[in-house]
């Protein structure tokens, strides 16, 4: 975060509670994130297994973090596959073009 970035203050509601969020992200992004968190907590609560909002919030945070970890693993796998493909493609180039090609 650079100090020259403009911060936005966005009011959002999560489980009926209003929060003021200060962020460098665009307001639409902050609202979408808050809506996602609200939905995740409500999903946990609607399962019938959890009634307390604090407990539901922790379980929702664990679910969201699990999604994040799976997305990162997927991105890393894709990145690795792309690097392998780039190396394969580089070998197919004529020798004079191989040095000019980005390594990846």
PEHU-V738036 format. One record per residue. N is the residue number from 1. RES is the residue in three letters. PSI is psi in radians with two decimals (NA if undefined). OMEGA is omega as a letter, one per 30 degrees, with the letter a starting at -180 (none if undefined). D_LAST is the distance of its C-alpha to the last C-alpha in Angstrom with 2 decimals. Layout:
((N/RES/PSI/OMEGA/D_LAST) (N/RES/PSI/OMEGA/D_LAST))
This chain:
((1/UNK/2.14/l/26.78) (2/UNK/2.63/a/27.93) (3/UNK/-0.24/l/31.64) (4/UNK/-0.17/l/31.45) (5/UNK/2.49/a/30.28) (6/UNK/2.25/l/33.18) (7/UNK/2.48/l/34.37) (8/UNK/2.52/l/36.04) (9/UNK/2.12/a/38.84) (10/UNK/2.33/l/39.02) (11/UNK/2.22/l/41.86) (12/UNK/2.82/l/41.01) (13/UNK/2.30/l/43.10) (14/UNK/2.10/a/42.20) (15/UNK/0.69/l/45.06) (16/UNK/-0.12/l/47.42) (17/UNK/2.37/a/46.70) (18/UNK/2.38/l/45.52) (19/UNK/2.50/l/42.80) (20/UNK/2.07/a/41.67) (21/UNK/2.19/l/37.92) (22/UNK/2.16/a/36.53) (23/UNK/2.71/l/32.86) (24/UNK/-0.22/l/30.42) (25/UNK/2.67/l/29.30) (26/UNK/2.54/a/31.08) (27/UNK/-0.65/a/34.44) (28/UNK/-0.66/l/33.62) (29/UNK/-0.80/a/30.68) (30/UNK/-0.73/l/33.02) (31/UNK/-0.71/a/35.69) (32/UNK/-0.72/l/33.41) (33/UNK/-0.79/l/32.29) (34/UNK/-0.72/l/35.96) (35/UNK/-0.66/l/37.04) (36/UNK/-0.78/l/34.53) (37/UNK/-0.80/l/35.87) (38/UNK/-0.82/a/39.42) (39/UNK/-0.76/a/38.88) (40/UNK/-0.75/l/37.35) (41/UNK/-0.75/l/40.32) (42/UNK/-0.64/l/42.79) (43/UNK/-0.80/l/41.33) (44/UNK/-0.78/a/41.87) (45/UNK/-0.57/a/45.34) (46/UNK/-0.21/l/46.26) (47/UNK/-0.35/l/45.58) (48/UNK/-0.17/a/48.93) (49/UNK/-0.40/a/47.80) (50/UNK/2.28/l/47.25) (51/UNK/-0.64/a/49.60) (52/UNK/2.32/a/48.76) (53/UNK/-0.63/l/46.25) (54/UNK/-0.78/l/44.80) (55/UNK/-0.74/l/44.18) (56/UNK/-0.67/l/42.77) (57/UNK/-0.72/l/40.43) (58/UNK/-0.76/l/39.12) (59/UNK/-0.68/l/38.66) (60/UNK/-0.72/l/36.89) (61/UNK/-0.69/l/34.57) (62/UNK/-0.72/l/33.81) (63/UNK/-0.80/a/33.12) (64/UNK/-0.71/l/30.82) (65/UNK/-0.67/l/28.96) (66/UNK/-0.74/l/28.65) (67/UNK/-0.75/l/27.14) (68/UNK/-0.81/a/24.63) (69/UNK/-0.75/l/23.67) (70/UNK/-0.68/l/23.35) (71/UNK/-0.72/l/21.18) (72/UNK/-0.77/l/18.82) (73/UNK/-0.72/l/18.77) (74/UNK/-0.76/l/18.13) (75/UNK/-0.70/l/15.20) (76/UNK/-0.71/l/13.70) (77/UNK/-0.75/l/14.48) (78/UNK/-0.74/l/12.96) (79/UNK/-0.77/l/9.62) (80/UNK/-0.74/l/9.88) (81/UNK/-0.70/l/11.07) (82/UNK/-0.69/l/8.40) (83/UNK/-0.72/l/5.76) (84/UNK/-0.75/l/8.89) (85/UNK/-0.72/l/9.66) (86/UNK/-0.70/l/6.72) (87/UNK/-0.72/l/7.75) (88/UNK/-0.76/a/11.22) (89/UNK/-0.67/a/11.08) (90/UNK/-0.66/l/9.96) (91/UNK/-0.43/a/12.99) (92/UNK/-0.27/l/15.15) (93/UNK/2.66/l/14.77) (94/UNK/2.58/a/17.67) (95/UNK/-0.65/a/17.29) (96/UNK/-0.40/a/17.88) (97/UNK/-0.28/a/14.90) (98/UNK/-0.66/a/12.31) (99/UNK/-0.54/a/12.29) (100/UNK/-0.32/a/11.96) (101/UNK/2.44/l/8.88) (102/UNK/2.52/a/5.69) (103/UNK/-0.63/a/3.84) (104/UNK/NA/none/0.00))
